[in-house]
Amino acid sequence: MTYLEEITIKVPVDIAESYRQANEQEKQQIETRIAFLLKSQTISRKMAINKLRQTMSEIGQKAVRKGLTPEILEDILKDNEG
């Protein structure tokens, strides 16, 4: 069972008025579309974060294979600070 929670969002005045004038079926359709849009964005964001983590891991593994050690990395970072 899916539990629903009410949220408040800001929209242009004309959109708010149209929503208030909509019947219950129309409101339900709008709410379903908004929920789908928000869920899609959340999934896309999670996928982007996972892709970034994967890329960072691959870069780290390549660097280690090519001989980069924590000490060398620390020296490089110190050189770039000053």
Secondary structure as UniProt FT lines:
FT   HELIX           13..21
FT   HELIX           24..65
FT   TURN            66..67
FT   HELIX           70..81
//
